[in-house]
Amino acid sequence: MSDCVERCYVSFAIGVALALFVGASSTFFGLDRDRALYPVVMFVIASYYPLFAVAGGSTPSLIIESGVAAAFIAVALAGFKSTLWFVVIALAAHGIFDLVHPQLYANPGVPIWWPSFCLAYDVMAAAYLAWLLASRKLRAHAT
């Protein structure tokens, strides 16, 4: 197995484990009692690709990545103001974005293992948030 493929499998597994750890820890310690937690997580997730564009020194990538990040942040804000199910959708959609990102355009600052890590993290975080909302452990709608 090539080094790149092996790193991608490992980064995927770490993404799943880290998302579960962050989600479970947030629930255990009560950090997710505030509906703002997962929208803020989406803000952070959306900011990584623009950060990588800066690290890679690519202004064209920064412009594109900033626009994409703004769209994900807008959905997270809409979710905070209305229903957190929009945040579930944003997280899952960002995972799909991670899967196709390398085929859409180049961002020279993105580590080779990042798309698989972020795909795993995003989808698992979306699944965890969906579970919290479906089981009514977290209030979905704004008051």
Legacy VTK file of the C-alpha trace (Angstrom):
# vtk DataFile Version 3.0
C-alpha trace
ASCII
DATASET POLYDATA
POINTS 143 float
0.000 0.000 0.000
1.369 3.401 -0.915
2.345 5.860 1.787
-0.329 8.315 0.611
-3.141 5.748 0.751
-2.014 4.537 4.168
-1.920 8.106 5.510
-5.418 8.709 4.147
-6.813 5.620 5.902
-5.143 6.620 9.157
-6.330 10.221 8.865
-9.871 8.987 8.163
-9.827 6.821 11.303
-8.447 9.707 13.355
-11.175 12.000 11.999
-13.913 9.574 13.073
-12.367 9.048 16.512
-11.758 12.744 17.096
-15.309 13.740 16.102
-16.740 11.136 18.475
-14.406 12.251 21.254
-15.242 15.949 20.790
-18.973 15.239 20.572
-19.084 12.903 23.565
-16.867 15.197 25.648
-18.997 18.200 24.779
-22.119 16.341 25.847
-20.535 14.913 28.999
-19.243 18.279 30.198
-22.346 20.184 29.064
-20.615 22.301 26.442
-23.368 21.543 23.946
-26.163 22.821 26.214
-25.803 26.061 24.306
-27.119 25.716 20.768
-24.180 27.815 19.552
-21.558 25.070 19.903
-22.139 23.205 16.648
-22.610 26.337 14.514
-19.268 27.572 15.892
-17.707 24.187 15.076
-18.979 24.683 11.513
-17.374 28.151 11.427
-14.024 26.642 12.404
-14.326 23.786 9.927
-15.190 26.234 7.131
-12.132 28.358 7.932
-9.502 25.677 7.321
-9.438 25.754 3.523
-8.926 29.550 3.410
-6.187 29.079 6.010
-4.540 26.467 3.801
-4.759 28.868 0.838
-2.870 31.479 2.882
-0.297 28.857 3.935
0.110 27.826 0.304
0.503 31.440 -0.815
-2.326 31.222 -3.339
-4.497 34.322 -3.660
-6.819 32.717 -6.251
-7.391 29.773 -3.897
-7.974 32.162 -0.997
-10.689 33.980 -2.945
-12.459 30.756 -3.927
-12.075 29.142 -0.496
-13.331 32.281 1.257
-16.478 32.255 -0.857
-17.094 28.590 -0.126
-16.440 29.154 3.593
-18.880 32.076 3.608
-21.602 29.815 2.187
-21.063 27.176 4.900
-20.978 29.860 7.591
-24.232 31.315 6.258
-25.927 27.922 6.548
-24.551 27.521 10.091
-25.912 30.949 11.025
-29.288 30.086 9.519
-29.238 26.885 11.553
-28.466 28.748 14.754
-31.298 31.210 14.109
-33.851 28.559 13.120
-33.065 24.848 13.419
-29.807 22.999 14.070
-30.818 20.532 11.385
-29.332 23.080 8.959
-26.025 22.648 10.790
-26.300 18.869 10.355
-26.764 19.499 6.634
-23.829 21.938 6.536
-21.511 19.490 8.319
-22.487 16.588 6.063
-22.254 18.769 2.951
-18.794 19.932 3.982
-17.782 16.283 4.286
-18.916 15.720 0.705
-17.074 18.895 -0.287
-13.916 17.434 1.273
-14.354 14.343 -0.862
-14.600 16.287 -4.139
-12.416 19.294 -3.260
-9.199 17.891 -4.794
-11.019 17.339 -8.110
-12.634 20.810 -8.170
-9.559 23.026 -7.889
-6.068 23.059 -6.450
-5.189 24.607 -3.120
-1.431 24.193 -2.628
-1.590 24.516 1.154
-3.885 21.525 1.751
-2.005 18.570 3.265
-2.441 15.336 1.289
-4.215 13.654 4.213
-6.576 16.558 5.011
-9.553 15.725 2.744
-9.924 12.215 4.203
-9.518 13.469 7.781
-11.993 16.320 7.334
-14.484 14.117 5.459
-14.504 11.668 8.352
-14.697 14.367 11.015
-17.456 16.328 9.289
-19.700 13.352 8.547
-19.244 11.891 12.035
-19.914 15.289 13.650
-23.068 15.600 11.503
-24.178 12.115 12.555
-23.517 12.870 16.228
-25.429 16.157 16.070
-28.290 14.437 14.227
-28.402 11.816 16.983
-28.509 14.536 19.670
-31.354 16.305 17.877
-33.346 13.156 17.067
-33.062 11.890 20.627
-34.018 15.348 21.934
-30.833 15.599 23.977
-30.315 18.986 22.323
-32.974 21.517 21.376
-33.148 21.785 17.596
-35.166 24.991 17.240
-34.356 28.503 18.366
-36.785 29.985 20.857
LINES 1 144
143 0 1 2 3 4 5 6 7 8 9 10 11 12 13 14 15 16 17 18 19 20 21 22 23 24 25 26 27 28 29 30 31 32 33 34 35 36 37 38 39 40 41 42 43 44 45 46 47 48 49 50 51 52 53 54 55 56 57 58 59 60 61 62 63 64 65 66 67 68 69 70 71 72 73 74 75 76 77 78 79 80 81 82 83 84 85 86 87 88 89 90 91 92 93 94 95 96 97 98 99 100 101 102 103 104 105 106 107 108 109 110 111 112 113 114 115 116 117 118 119 120 121 122 123 124 125 126 127 128 129 130 131 132 133 134 135 136 137 138 139 140 141 142
